[in-house]
Amino acid sequence: MNDLEKFEKRPWGEFHVLLSRDHFKTKWITVQSGHQLSYQSHSQREEHWVIVRGTGVVIVNEVDHPVQAGSYIHIKVQDKHRIKNTGSEPLEFVEVQLGSYFGEDDIVRYADDYRRKS
């Protein structure tokens, strides 16, 4: 499978895997207006987010960080985090994952608007 073929729709928006290697993974993520990702953490990876479009709030360990195009957020291993689109247009960001494992099953959810389980 070509790296660019990895695409998933989610209740809050969608993501595209741009590149996946043994030592990192990159995604382009879109969060629709009024939506947010689950409040979650990862035990095997850190994440680096660069906001490229829209406005929102990133919550890291209960602290709000307003974001807009050009903002950068570093999420460390075990940090509880989520992003919320507070604007009227889609919120887009590029995510770079670094760590030992990048599977979607490395998500522990603490709160989720869509009632998904970890």
N, CA, C and O atoms as CSV, one atom per row, in Angstrom:
chain,resi,resn,atom,element,x,y,z
A,1,MET,N,N,0.836,-1.188,0.000
A,1,MET,CA,C,0.000,0.000,0.000
A,1,MET,C,C,0.879,1.249,0.000
A,1,MET,O,O,1.856,1.332,0.744
A,2,ASN,N,N,0.535,2.179,-0.810
A,2,ASN,CA,C,1.188,3.485,-0.858
A,2,ASN,C,C,0.843,4.254,0.418
A,2,ASN,O,O,-0.297,4.195,0.879
A,3,ASP,N,N,1.820,4.984,1.004
A,3,ASP,CA,C,1.575,5.748,2.225
A,3,ASP,C,C,0.384,6.688,2.081
A,3,ASP,O,O,-0.379,6.861,3.032
A,4,LEU,N,N,0.212,7.295,0.916
A,4,LEU,CA,C,-0.857,8.269,0.731
A,4,LEU,C,C,-2.237,7.625,0.611
A,4,LEU,O,O,-3.236,8.345,0.593
A,5,GLU,N,N,-2.329,6.308,0.528
A,5,GLU,CA,C,-3.620,5.646,0.442
A,5,GLU,C,C,-4.283,5.487,1.809
A,5,GLU,O,O,-5.465,5.148,1.866
A,6,LYS,N,N,-3.578,5.716,2.896
A,6,LYS,CA,C,-4.130,5.539,4.239
A,6,LYS,C,C,-4.959,6.759,4.618
A,6,LYS,O,O,-4.415,7.834,4.875
A,7,PHE,N,N,-6.273,6.589,4.651
A,7,PHE,CA,C,-7.216,7.662,4.934
A,7,PHE,C,C,-8.315,7.085,5.821
A,7,PHE,O,O,-8.806,5.985,5.566
A,8,GLU,N,N,-8.699,7.821,6.858
A,8,GLU,CA,C,-9.791,7.365,7.717
A,8,GLU,C,C,-10.704,8.524,8.072
A,8,GLU,O,O,-10.249,9.600,8.460
A,9,LYS,N,N,-12.011,8.284,7.932
A,9,LYS,CA,C,-13.024,9.222,8.404
A,9,LYS,C,C,-13.277,8.912,9.866
A,9,LYS,O,O,-13.297,7.749,10.269
A,10,ARG,N,N,-13.469,9.950,10.654
A,10,ARG,CA,C,-13.803,9.818,12.067
A,10,ARG,C,C,-15.008,10.707,12.351
A,10,ARG,O,O,-15.323,11.568,11.529
A,11,PRO,N,N,-15.693,10.535,13.475
A,11,PRO,CA,C,-16.870,11.380,13.752
A,11,PRO,C,C,-16.546,12.868,13.829
A,11,PRO,O,O,-17.418,13.705,13.595
A,12,TRP,N,N,-15.296,13.204,14.156
A,12,TRP,CA,C,-14.867,14.600,14.296
A,12,TRP,C,C,-14.247,15.169,13.030
A,12,TRP,O,O,-14.043,16.380,12.943
A,13,GLY,N,N,-13.938,14.326,12.040
A,13,GLY,CA,C,-13.275,14.794,10.815
A,13,GLY,C,C,-12.609,13.644,10.097
A,13,GLY,O,O,-13.248,12.629,9.817
A,14,GLU,N,N,-11.298,13.795,9.789
A,14,GLU,CA,C,-10.588,12.752,9.047
A,14,GLU,C,C,-9.089,12.913,9.221
A,14,GLU,O,O,-8.603,13.958,9.651
A,15,PHE,N,N,-8.361,11.840,8.873
A,15,PHE,CA,C,-6.909,11.963,8.818
A,15,PHE,C,C,-6.361,11.170,7.648
A,15,PHE,O,O,-6.950,10.184,7.204
A,16,HIS,N,N,-5.212,11.630,7.160
A,16,HIS,CA,C,-4.466,10.991,6.090
A,16,HIS,C,C,-3.073,10.686,6.623
A,16,HIS,O,O,-2.422,11.569,7.181
A,17,VAL,N,N,-2.611,9.467,6.464
A,17,VAL,CA,C,-1.224,9.151,6.803
A,17,VAL,C,C,-0.369,9.607,5.631
A,17,VAL,O,O,-0.532,9.119,4.512
A,18,LEU,N,N,0.538,10.540,5.883
A,18,LEU,CA,C,1.410,11.057,4.838
A,18,LEU,C,C,2.622,10.158,4.627
A,18,LEU,O,O,3.032,9.915,3.492
A,19,LEU,N,N,3.190,9.667,5.719
A,19,LEU,CA,C,4.371,8.812,5.641
A,19,LEU,C,C,4.466,8.004,6.925
A,19,LEU,O,O,4.259,8.535,8.016
A,20,SER,N,N,4.780,6.721,6.796
A,20,SER,CA,C,4.918,5.858,7.958
A,20,SER,C,C,6.201,5.043,7.817
A,20,SER,O,O,6.399,4.338,6.827
A,21,ARG,N,N,7.060,5.151,8.818
A,21,ARG,CA,C,8.331,4.426,8.841
A,21,ARG,C,C,8.499,3.786,10.214
A,21,ARG,O,O,7.678,4.015,11.103
A,22,ASP,N,N,9.543,2.994,10.403
A,22,ASP,CA,C,9.778,2.344,11.690
A,22,ASP,C,C,9.972,3.336,12.825
A,22,ASP,O,O,9.594,3.045,13.960
A,23,HIS,N,N,10.549,4.493,12.551
A,23,HIS,CA,C,10.917,5.434,13.596
A,23,HIS,C,C,10.038,6.689,13.670
A,23,HIS,O,O,10.227,7.512,14.566
A,24,PHE,N,N,9.079,6.852,12.745
A,24,PHE,CA,C,8.146,7.977,12.826
A,24,PHE,C,C,6.949,7.746,11.915
A,24,PHE,O,O,6.975,6.905,11.016
A,25,LYS,N,N,5.894,8.526,12.179
A,25,LYS,CA,C,4.700,8.545,11.326
A,25,LYS,C,C,4.229,9.985,11.242
A,25,LYS,O,O,4.276,10.711,12.235
A,26,THR,N,N,3.770,10.413,10.059
A,26,THR,CA,C,3.205,11.750,9.895
A,26,THR,C,C,1.775,11.638,9.377
A,26,THR,O,O,1.465,10.793,8.537
A,27,LYS,N,N,0.910,12.510,9.897
A,27,LYS,CA,C,-0.493,12.555,9.487
A,27,LYS,C,C,-0.897,13.999,9.214
A,27,LYS,O,O,-0.376,14.939,9.814
A,28,TRP,N,N,-1.825,14.141,8.307
A,28,TRP,CA,C,-2.522,15.406,8.087
A,28,TRP,C,C,-3.921,15.183,8.652
A,28,TRP,O,O,-4.638,14.294,8.194
A,29,ILE,N,N,-4.315,15.981,9.641
A,29,ILE,CA,C,-5.566,15.774,10.372
A,29,ILE,C,C,-6.466,16.994,10.203
A,29,ILE,O,O,-6.015,18.133,10.314
A,30,THR,N,N,-7.751,16.737,9.931
A,30,THR,CA,C,-8.752,17.790,9.799
A,30,THR,C,C,-9.836,17.569,10.846
A,30,THR,O,O,-10.416,16.486,10.931
A,31,VAL,N,N,-10.110,18.615,11.651
A,31,VAL,CA,C,-11.168,18.580,12.657
A,31,VAL,C,C,-12.246,19.565,12.210
A,31,VAL,O,O,-11.970,20.747,12.009
A,32,GLN,N,N,-13.466,19.076,12.055
A,32,GLN,CA,C,-14.556,19.918,11.588
A,32,GLN,C,C,-14.980,20.922,12.664
A,32,GLN,O,O,-14.781,20.693,13.857
A,33,SER,N,N,-15.563,22.023,12.224
A,33,SER,CA,C,-16.012,23.092,13.112
A,33,SER,C,C,-16.928,22.534,14.199
A,33,SER,O,O,-17.851,21.769,13.917
A,34,GLY,N,N,-16.659,22.929,15.449
A,34,GLY,CA,C,-17.481,22.500,16.575
A,34,GLY,C,C,-17.147,21.124,17.122
A,34,GLY,O,O,-17.781,20.681,18.080
A,35,HIS,N,N,-16.187,20.445,16.553
A,35,HIS,CA,C,-15.833,19.091,16.990
A,35,HIS,C,C,-14.491,19.080,17.708
A,35,HIS,O,O,-13.726,20.043,17.654
A,36,GLN,N,N,-14.225,17.957,18.387
A,36,GLN,CA,C,-12.960,17.783,19.086
A,36,GLN,C,C,-12.603,16.302,19.138
A,36,GLN,O,O,-13.472,15.433,19.072
A,37,LEU,N,N,-11.312,16.038,19.258
A,37,LEU,CA,C,-10.835,14.673,19.434
A,37,LEU,C,C,-11.085,14.249,20.878
A,37,LEU,O,O,-11.376,15.088,21.731
A,38,SER,N,N,-10.974,12.957,21.152
A,38,SER,CA,C,-11.121,12.485,22.526
A,38,SER,C,C,-9.973,13.008,23.382
A,38,SER,O,O,-8.894,13.321,22.880
A,39,TYR,N,N,-10.229,13.094,24.678
A,39,TYR,CA,C,-9.165,13.429,25.640
A,39,TYR,C,C,-8.438,12.124,25.885
A,39,TYR,O,O,-9.022,11.179,26.415
A,40,GLN,N,N,-7.163,12.057,25.505
A,40,GLN,CA,C,-6.455,10.792,25.414
A,40,GLN,C,C,-4.990,10.918,25.770
A,40,GLN,O,O,-4.468,12.020,25.938
A,41,SER,N,N,-4.334,9.775,25.882
A,41,SER,CA,C,-2.882,9.732,26.057
A,41,SER,C,C,-2.341,8.521,25.308
A,41,SER,O,O,-3.093,7.644,24.885
A,42,HIS,N,N,-1.017,8.493,25.153
A,42,HIS,CA,C,-0.313,7.399,24.488
A,42,HIS,C,C,0.853,6.977,25.367
A,42,HIS,O,O,1.517,7.822,25.968
A,43,SER,N,N,1.106,5.682,25.446
A,43,SER,CA,C,2.199,5.196,26.292
A,43,SER,C,C,3.486,4.939,25.515
A,43,SER,O,O,4.542,4.734,26.112
A,44,GLN,N,N,3.399,4.951,24.165
A,44,GLN,CA,C,4.575,4.573,23.389
A,44,GLN,C,C,5.012,5.601,22.358
A,44,GLN,O,O,5.901,5.333,21.550
A,45,ARG,N,N,4.389,6.783,22.379
A,45,ARG,CA,C,4.792,7.801,21.413
A,45,ARG,C,C,4.547,9.206,21.940
A,45,ARG,O,O,3.673,9.438,22.775
A,46,GLU,N,N,5.349,10.139,21.426
A,46,GLU,CA,C,5.110,11.563,21.616
A,46,GLU,C,C,4.597,12.102,20.288
A,46,GLU,O,O,4.762,11.468,19.246
A,47,GLU,N,N,3.973,13.277,20.331
A,47,GLU,CA,C,3.437,13.874,19.115
A,47,GLU,C,C,3.839,15.341,19.029
A,47,GLU,O,O,3.938,16.036,20.041
A,48,HIS,N,N,4.065,15.792,17.810
A,48,HIS,CA,C,4.374,17.189,17.503
A,48,HIS,C,C,3.310,17.665,16.523
A,48,HIS,O,O,3.159,17.098,15.441
A,49,TRP,N,N,2.585,18.690,16.895
A,49,TRP,CA,C,1.500,19.217,16.071
A,49,TRP,C,C,1.846,20.611,15.573
A,49,TRP,O,O,2.241,21.476,16.355
A,50,VAL,N,N,1.697,20.830,14.260
A,50,VAL,CA,C,1.823,22.162,13.659
A,50,VAL,C,C,0.472,22.496,13.038
A,50,VAL,O,O,0.016,21.812,12.122
A,51,ILE,N,N,-0.155,23.537,13.531
A,51,ILE,CA,C,-1.457,23.966,13.022
A,51,ILE,C,C,-1.219,24.693,11.698
A,51,ILE,O,O,-0.385,25.595,11.618
A,52,VAL,N,N,-1.964,24.290,10.655
A,52,VAL,CA,C,-1.778,24.900,9.338
A,52,VAL,C,C,-2.999,25.675,8.849
A,52,VAL,O,O,-2.907,26.439,7.888
A,53,ARG,N,N,-4.161,25.479,9.519
A,53,ARG,CA,C,-5.370,26.195,9.103
A,53,ARG,C,C,-6.377,26.172,10.251
A,53,ARG,O,O,-6.516,25.169,10.952
A,54,GLY,N,N,-7.074,27.290,10.431
A,54,GLY,CA,C,-8.150,27.346,11.412
A,54,GLY,C,C,-7.699,27.802,12.788
A,54,GLY,O,O,-6.548,28.184,13.001
A,55,THR,N,N,-8.653,27.750,13.718
A,55,THR,CA,C,-8.393,28.141,15.100
A,55,THR,C,C,-8.994,27.103,16.035
A,55,THR,O,O,-9.959,26.413,15.705
A,56,GLY,N,N,-8.390,27.018,17.206
A,56,GLY,CA,C,-8.893,26.063,18.174
A,56,GLY,C,C,-8.204,26.170,19.506
A,56,GLY,O,O,-7.517,27.149,19.797
A,57,VAL,N,N,-8.400,25.144,20.315
A,57,VAL,CA,C,-7.776,25.043,21.626
A,57,VAL,C,C,-7.224,23.631,21.764
A,57,VAL,O,O,-7.921,22.652,21.497
A,58,VAL,N,N,-5.967,23.534,22.183
A,58,VAL,CA,C,-5.368,22.248,22.521
A,58,VAL,C,C,-5.301,22.187,24.043
A,58,VAL,O,O,-4.788,23.102,24.689
A,59,ILE,N,N,-5.820,21.111,24.604
A,59,ILE,CA,C,-5.758,20.897,26.045
A,59,ILE,C,C,-4.685,19.846,26.291
A,59,ILE,O,O,-4.761,18.739,25.756
A,60,VAL,N,N,-3.674,20.191,27.108
A,60,VAL,CA,C,-2.618,19.262,27.485
A,60,VAL,C,C,-2.566,19.238,29.006
A,60,VAL,O,O,-2.277,20.249,29.645
A,61,ASN,N,N,-2.849,18.077,29.575
A,61,ASN,CA,C,-2.840,17.926,31.040
A,61,ASN,C,C,-3.653,19.013,31.734
A,61,ASN,O,O,-3.195,19.631,32.695
A,62,GLU,N,N,-4.870,19.236,31.231
A,62,GLU,CA,C,-5.835,20.183,31.816
A,62,GLU,C,C,-5.506,21.656,31.579
A,62,GLU,O,O,-6.174,22.524,32.140
A,63,VAL,N,N,-4.492,21.963,30.760
A,63,VAL,CA,C,-4.130,23.356,30.465
A,63,VAL,C,C,-4.525,23.682,29.027
A,63,VAL,O,O,-4.150,22.960,28.104
A,64,ASP,N,N,-5.282,24.769,28.830
A,64,ASP,CA,C,-5.726,25.208,27.507
A,64,ASP,C,C,-4.632,26.015,26.812
A,64,ASP,O,O,-3.996,26.884,27.409
A,65,HIS,N,N,-4.431,25.697,25.522
A,65,HIS,CA,C,-3.478,26.423,24.685
A,65,HIS,C,C,-4.218,26.859,23.413
A,65,HIS,O,O,-4.452,26.025,22.538
A,66,PRO,N,N,-4.591,28.135,23.283
A,66,PRO,CA,C,-5.227,28.594,22.043
A,66,PRO,C,C,-4.253,28.404,20.871
A,66,PRO,O,O,-3.056,28.659,21.005
A,67,VAL,N,N,-4.777,27.953,19.721
A,67,VAL,CA,C,-3.926,27.725,18.551
A,67,VAL,C,C,-4.565,28.318,17.304
A,67,VAL,O,O,-5.780,28.495,17.218
A,68,GLN,N,N,-3.694,28.619,16.335
A,68,GLN,CA,C,-4.095,29.104,15.013
A,68,GLN,C,C,-2.995,28.685,14.047
A,68,GLN,O,O,-2.005,28.081,14.459
A,69,ALA,N,N,-3.159,28.998,12.776
A,69,ALA,CA,C,-2.143,28.642,11.785
A,69,ALA,C,C,-0.777,29.153,12.239
A,69,ALA,O,O,-0.622,30.327,12.575
A,70,GLY,N,N,0.209,28.256,12.244
A,70,GLY,CA,C,1.560,28.592,12.682
A,70,GLY,C,C,1.877,28.150,14.097
A,70,GLY,O,O,3.046,28.125,14.482
A,71,SER,N,N,0.865,27.800,14.885
A,71,SER,CA,C,1.100,27.338,16.257
A,71,SER,C,C,1.719,25.945,16.249
A,71,SER,O,O,1.490,25.140,15.345
A,72,TYR,N,N,2.520,25.687,17.297
A,72,TYR,CA,C,3.177,24.391,17.462
A,72,TYR,C,C,2.913,23.884,18.879
A,72,TYR,O,O,3.006,24.641,19.845
A,73,ILE,N,N,2.585,22.605,18.991
A,73,ILE,CA,C,2.341,21.961,20.282
A,73,ILE,C,C,3.157,20.675,20.351
A,73,ILE,O,O,3.152,19.882,19.410
A,74,HIS,N,N,3.862,20.466,21.470
A,74,HIS,CA,C,4.588,19.209,21.723
A,74,HIS,C,C,3.833,18.444,22.799
A,74,HIS,O,O,3.606,18.958,23.895
A,75,ILE,N,N,3.446,17.222,22.484
A,75,ILE,CA,C,2.737,16.357,23.419
A,75,ILE,C,C,3.675,15.207,23.783
A,75,ILE,O,O,4.036,14.395,22.932
A,76,LYS,N,N,4.058,15.150,25.040
A,76,LYS,CA,C,4.999,14.134,25.499
A,76,LYS,C,C,4.286,12.805,25.751
A,76,LYS,O,O,3.063,12.765,25.890
A,77,VAL,N,N,5.059,11.723,25.807
A,77,VAL,CA,C,4.521,10.411,26.150
A,77,VAL,C,C,3.756,10.535,27.470
A,77,VAL,O,O,4.253,11.143,28.418
A,78,GLN,N,N,2.570,9.971,27.535
A,78,GLN,CA,C,1.675,9.952,28.705
A,78,GLN,C,C,0.912,11.260,28.945
A,78,GLN,O,O,0.041,11.293,29.814
A,79,ASP,N,N,1.206,12.347,28.203
A,79,ASP,CA,C,0.425,13.574,28.366
A,79,ASP,C,C,-1.023,13.318,27.945
A,79,ASP,O,O,-1.273,12.720,26.898
A,80,LYS,N,N,-1.971,13.772,28.762
A,80,LYS,CA,C,-3.381,13.748,28.365
A,80,LYS,C,C,-3.603,14.955,27.459
A,80,LYS,O,O,-3.180,16.066,27.777
A,81,HIS,N,N,-4.276,14.728,26.317
A,81,HIS,CA,C,-4.405,15.808,25.344
A,81,HIS,C,C,-5.634,15.652,24.461
A,81,HIS,O,O,-6.191,14.564,24.315
A,82,ARG,N,N,-6.034,16.765,23.882
A,82,ARG,CA,C,-7.095,16.802,22.857
A,82,ARG,C,C,-7.010,18.132,22.136
A,82,ARG,O,O,-6.403,19.083,22.628
A,83,ILE,N,N,-7.621,18.189,20.972
A,83,ILE,CA,C,-7.720,19.442,20.225
A,83,ILE,C,C,-9.187,19.669,19.895
A,83,ILE,O,O,-9.920,18.734,19.573
A,84,LYS,N,N,-9.599,20.923,19.980
A,84,LYS,CA,C,-10.985,21.324,19.754
A,84,LYS,C,C,-11.009,22.440,18.717
A,84,LYS,O,O,-10.262,23.412,18.831
A,85,ASN,N,N,-11.862,22.304,17.710
A,85,ASN,CA,C,-12.022,23.343,16.698
A,85,ASN,C,C,-13.031,24.358,17.215
A,85,ASN,O,O,-14.208,24.037,17.378
A,86,THR,N,N,-12.577,25.583,17.475
A,86,THR,CA,C,-13.452,26.649,17.972
A,86,THR,C,C,-13.844,27.635,16.880
A,86,THR,O,O,-14.587,28.584,17.135
A,87,GLY,N,N,-13.352,27.417,15.671
A,87,GLY,CA,C,-13.636,28.325,14.570
A,87,GLY,C,C,-14.775,27.852,13.688
A,87,GLY,O,O,-15.418,26.841,13.969
A,88,SER,N,N,-15.015,28.597,12.617
A,88,SER,CA,C,-16.109,28.275,11.691
A,88,SER,C,C,-15.636,27.488,10.470
A,88,SER,O,O,-16.455,27.004,9.689
A,89,GLU,N,N,-14.322,27.359,10.304
A,89,GLU,CA,C,-13.782,26.585,9.182
A,89,GLU,C,C,-13.053,25.360,9.733
A,89,GLU,O,O,-12.769,25.303,10.929
A,90,PRO,N,N,-12.748,24.390,8.888
A,90,PRO,CA,C,-12.007,23.222,9.362
A,90,PRO,C,C,-10.664,23.619,9.987
A,90,PRO,O,O,-10.004,24.552,9.528
A,91,LEU,N,N,-10.282,22.908,11.020
A,91,LEU,CA,C,-8.988,23.079,11.679
A,91,LEU,C,C,-8.083,21.963,11.167
A,91,LEU,O,O,-8.415,20.785,11.294
A,92,GLU,N,N,-6.945,22.330,10.591
A,92,GLU,CA,C,-6.028,21.344,10.023
A,92,GLU,C,C,-4.681,21.440,10.711
A,92,GLU,O,O,-4.196,22.532,11.009
A,93,PHE,N,N,-4.080,20.279,10.962
A,93,PHE,CA,C,-2.729,20.260,11.511
A,93,PHE,C,C,-1.975,19.045,11.009
A,93,PHE,O,O,-2.561,18.031,10.630
A,94,VAL,N,N,-0.656,19.178,11.019
A,94,VAL,CA,C,0.230,18.080,10.664
A,94,VAL,C,C,0.778,17.522,11.967
A,94,VAL,O,O,1.270,18.260,12.820
A,95,GLU,N,N,0.684,16.211,12.103
A,95,GLU,CA,C,1.148,15.525,13.305
A,95,GLU,C,C,2.353,14.662,12.954
A,95,GLU,O,O,2.317,13.898,11.990
A,96,VAL,N,N,3.420,14.787,13.737
A,96,VAL,CA,C,4.583,13.910,13.608
A,96,VAL,C,C,4.666,13.100,14.896
A,96,VAL,O,O,4.782,13.657,15.987
A,97,GLN,N,N,4.605,11.790,14.754
A,97,GLN,CA,C,4.699,10.881,15.894
A,97,GLN,C,C,6.113,10.317,15.961
A,97,GLN,O,O,6.671,9.890,14.950
A,98,LEU,N,N,6.688,10.318,17.166
A,98,LEU,CA,C,7.998,9.716,17.413
A,98,LEU,C,C,7.857,8.745,18.573
A,98,LEU,O,O,7.199,9.054,19.566
A,99,GLY,N,N,8.471,7.573,18.455
A,99,GLY,CA,C,8.392,6.610,19.545
A,99,GLY,C,C,8.683,5.206,19.081
A,99,GLY,O,O,9.343,4.990,18.065
A,100,SER,N,N,8.179,4.249,19.846
A,100,SER,CA,C,8.464,2.847,19.556
A,100,SER,C,C,7.292,2.125,18.908
A,100,SER,O,O,7.457,1.013,18.408
A,101,TYR,N,N,6.096,2.743,18.908
A,101,TYR,CA,C,4.909,2.093,18.336
A,101,TYR,C,C,3.905,3.169,17.959
A,101,TYR,O,O,3.715,4.130,18.703
A,102,PHE,N,N,3.252,3.013,16.791
A,102,PHE,CA,C,2.370,4.057,16.268
A,102,PHE,C,C,0.953,3.586,15.984
A,102,PHE,O,O,0.198,4.293,15.318
A,103,GLY,N,N,0.571,2.410,16.472
A,103,GLY,CA,C,-0.764,1.875,16.218
A,103,GLY,C,C,-1.858,2.675,16.906
A,103,GLY,O,O,-1.631,3.296,17.944
A,104,GLU,N,N,-3.046,2.653,16.314
A,104,GLU,CA,C,-4.197,3.349,16.884
A,104,GLU,C,C,-4.637,2.717,18.208
A,104,GLU,O,O,-5.391,3.336,18.959
A,105,ASP,N,N,-4.182,1.497,18.507
A,105,ASP,CA,C,-4.548,0.854,19.767
A,105,ASP,C,C,-3.687,1.333,20.940
A,105,ASP,O,O,-3.837,0.827,22.052
A,106,ASP,N,N,-2.786,2.301,20.715
A,106,ASP,CA,C,-2.013,2.921,21.793
A,106,ASP,C,C,-2.718,4.193,22.265
A,106,ASP,O,O,-2.071,5.187,22.594
A,107,ILE,N,N,-4.038,4.150,22.296
A,107,ILE,CA,C,-4.831,5.297,22.753
A,107,ILE,C,C,-5.586,4.883,24.010
A,107,ILE,O,O,-6.304,3.884,24.017
A,108,VAL,N,N,-5.413,5.667,25.075
A,108,VAL,CA,C,-6.238,5.538,26.273
A,108,VAL,C,C,-7.147,6.755,26.287
A,108,VAL,O,O,-6.672,7.889,26.354
A,109,ARG,N,N,-8.459,6.523,26.224
A,109,ARG,CA,C,-9.419,7.631,26.196
A,109,ARG,C,C,-9.968,7.895,27.594
A,109,ARG,O,O,-10.398,6.974,28.288
A,110,TYR,N,N,-9.947,9.169,27.999
A,110,TYR,CA,C,-10.477,9.590,29.286
A,110,TYR,C,C,-11.844,10.247,29.140
A,110,TYR,O,O,-12.662,10.203,30.059
A,111,ALA,N,N,-12.090,10.859,27.981
A,111,ALA,CA,C,-13.380,11.476,27.663
A,111,ALA,C,C,-13.515,11.466,26.150
A,111,ALA,O,O,-12.551,11.704,25.423
A,112,ASP,N,N,-14.744,11.181,25.681
A,112,ASP,CA,C,-14.964,11.109,24.236
A,112,ASP,C,C,-16.409,11.485,23.930
A,112,ASP,O,O,-17.339,10.868,24.450
A,113,ASP,N,N,-16.597,12.501,23.084
A,113,ASP,CA,C,-17.938,12.949,22.704
A,113,ASP,C,C,-18.715,11.877,21.950
A,113,ASP,O,O,-19.943,11.937,21.883
A,114,TYR,N,N,-18.018,10.902,21.386
A,114,TYR,CA,C,-18.637,9.913,20.505
A,114,TYR,C,C,-18.722,8.542,21.151
A,114,TYR,O,O,-19.032,7.556,20.484
A,115,ARG,N,N,-18.447,8.475,22.453
A,115,ARG,CA,C,-18.592,7.267,23.276
A,115,ARG,C,C,-17.797,6.065,22.773
A,115,ARG,O,O,-18.230,4.919,22.892
A,116,ARG,N,N,-16.611,6.357,22.202
A,116,ARG,CA,C,-15.726,5.257,21.796
A,116,ARG,C,C,-14.961,4.779,23.016
A,116,ARG,O,O,-14.735,5.539,23.957
A,117,LYS,N,N,-14.573,3.538,22.994
A,117,LYS,CA,C,-13.788,2.960,24.089
A,117,LYS,C,C,-12.320,2.972,23.718
A,117,LYS,O,O,-11.971,3.102,22.545
A,118,SER,N,N,-11.455,2.835,24.719
A,118,SER,CA,C,-10.004,2.768,24.466
A,118,SER,C,C,-9.658,1.558,23.642
A,118,SER,O,O,-8.487,1.336,23.332
